[in-house]
Amino acid sequence: MLELTIQRGGRQLIRRPIGIDPITIGRSRSNALRFLDDEISREHCIIYSDNGKTFLEDLSTNGTHINGELTRHSELSAGDRITIGPWTLNVIKRVTASPTKTVISNTLATHVIDSNPTHKRAKSRRIEFTIESPNSSLMKRRLISDNITLGSDDSCDLKIDDAFVSRKHCRIINNGNELQLIDLASTNGTLVDKIRISKTALPPKGHFNIGQSTVRYIRTKPSDTVLQRNDQALGRMIGTSKMMLEVFSIIKKVASSDAIACITGESGTGKELAAKEIHDHSPRHDKPFVAINCGAMPSEIIESQLFGHERGAFTGALERSVGLFEQAHKGTLFLDEIGEMPLHLQTRLLRVIEERTVRRVGGREEIPIDVRIICATNRNLESLIRNGIFREDLFFRIYIVPIHLPSLRERKEEIPILVEHMLSILSEPGRDPILTTRAIKRLHDYSWPGNVRELRNTLKRALALCEKDIIDVDDLQIIPIQNHFKKESGLKENERSYLINILQNNRNNISMTAKKLGIARTTLQKKIQKYRITLSNKSPNE
């Protein structure tokens, strides 16, 4: 059975089970769910059940989106996200008891207990978390950080679906032989033995409470893991080349100061990861790390996101909103793709950097902030200045400590260690995949225009398609970048072939294939219809 959780402005307001009776949604009084917004039609859509399945039919003028795609009639399944104007409806499985969320943290930067220098392996401890939350379904996941953030925000290492959990609620630090629990100025607090704490040491096994959720943890017995030498890794960054060792050295040096760092490099080289390492190695590591992509949204939205707004500042501003500068107070604000920021916002940003105060959109008050700023771009800022797209005075204000991340083709000798590291993260529990010599050579011979991100996606695709734990050349399916920019029919044929392969590997089981691809079941069904893929010998449960 399914139910709806209805949200607005990131806050969960209503829960409604989906039963036999249809659920009508719209602005009219006659609807089962009435939303009083101009963007909502009088009869906007209807959700109903038929033969054990649940469907949504759009009745509106402005349309209804499911998982970001405009739809008129679609089958719904758990995990789907419905967008109606400013409202978000999440489809979840209805539970009668508190489900269990099990998360395994396989930390790389672990305390070494015993080592074998001949095989360059070490024994390390693993932390297992069990999170009991009233609104969560079963989920397994592997983490690779010794700083684990818990909260309701998507950026958290452990995202908890609990309306009483703050966006960034608390953090667990695996500090050698000791675990530390730090409350991140949460609204409802972090409780250990029913006592609200700000910072405390944790025993090897126990539990604590945040919101309505109980977090149980245990440090397991030592297990073998690859020993990462200090010169091969910096937190979650891996590298042995001279260029990467220089990057590690600069990050360590700049982390202790508040100097603005400007990270440059091609797309996919790990600029946000470098920014996080600067934050994690800084005195601000127990404060918020807030990131925004300046090229991913319209300028009017960026302005409100960065600086916040007052109620009534513009149409749709129904309440005061705190901007990212204020959210990052005492912590770090990461401005990704700063070269895409509109000129008028560059002027405002320069003023904030100079005066260390922000004024919300529609507000009059100057609000003091204490924020460490890190910028990143894959564009040539000097060229943007010459073309009048980027302010020269802002360039000199942010280009204090430049950090350039090399492309993967400039450090191909690191591919084997990167592959081993990524496979340990991406593979499912119980699997220990390895690449053949031919496969490693294929990876080495490729140019990697998408850099480390493309390598990771290639390995993820290989794990999904390979039935065994030995990955050979045929399992890699590297897609050259020019294929992504061919005429549309060529692109469609590549995706069609890929879908056919992965469906066959999963015996045409749609649910299993959608899970492997990380997409909703309904999205996969639409692609099957779009590419006219015939499913023969379907699994009995389909």
Number of C-alpha atoms within 10 A of each C-alpha: 14 17 18 21 17 20 17 13 12 13 11 17 11 12 13 15 15 20 14 11 9 16 18 20 24 24 18 17 13 12 17 13 17 17 21 13 15 10 18 24 21 21 19 24 22 19 20 18 17 9 5 7 12 19 15 22 17 20 19 17 12 14 19 23 17 24 16 11 12 14 15 14 16 17 18 23 19 17 14 21 21 23 20 23 17 13 16 21 21 21 21 22 18 17 14 7 9 13 16 17 18 20 19 17 22 21 23 24 22 23 18 17 13 13 16 11 9 6 9 12 16 20 19 23 23 21 20 18 19 17 24 21 21 19 20 21 17 11 11 13 16 19 17 19 19 24 20 18 24 24 25 20 18 11 15 18 21 20 18 27 18 19 17 20 25 21 21 27 27 25 23 21 18 23 13 13 12 12 18 15 21 19 24 22 15 18 14 14 21 24 17 16 10 9 10 15 14 14 15 13 12 18 14 13 13 13 17 19 20 25 20 15 21 17 17 16 21 15 17 13 10 14 12 13 20 16 20 17 11 9 14 18 17 24 23 16 16 19 20 17 17 10 14 22 17 15 19 23 12 16 22 16 13 18 21 14 13 15 15 19 24 24 23 22 18 18 18 20 22 20 24 18 13 23 26 22 20 27 27 19 18 22 15 20 18 21 22 21 25 19 19 17 16 23 16 13 13 11 17 10 12 21 22 20 19 23 23 23 23 19 15 13 16 11 7 11 13 13 12 16 17 16 20 22 28 21 20 21 18 19 23 29 25 26 23 24 21 22 24 20 23 19 15 11 15 20 13 15 19 17 14 17 18 10 12 16 18 24 18 23 21 15 14 10 10 12 13 15 19 14 22 23 22 27 23 26 21 19 16 11 19 14 11 15 16 11 10 11 17 21 21 14 12 16 17 9 12 19 17 12 15 15 21 19 19 18 20 23 18 13 16 17 14 18 19 15 14 18 19 14 17 18 20 20 19 17 17 14 12 6 13 12 17 17 20 12 12 13 18 18 14 14 20 18 11 12 15 21 19 19 19 21 15 19 22 18 15 18 22 19 19 19 23 17 22 17 12 12 13 14 22 18 17 12 19 22 13 19 11 13 13 9 12 13 10 11 9 11 9 13 14 15 12 14 14 17 13 14 19 17 14 21 22 16 15 20 16 21 19 22 17 15 22 19 12 17 15 10 15 21 21 20 16 19 16 12 14 18 10 11 15 10 15 11 15 9 10 15 12 7 7 8
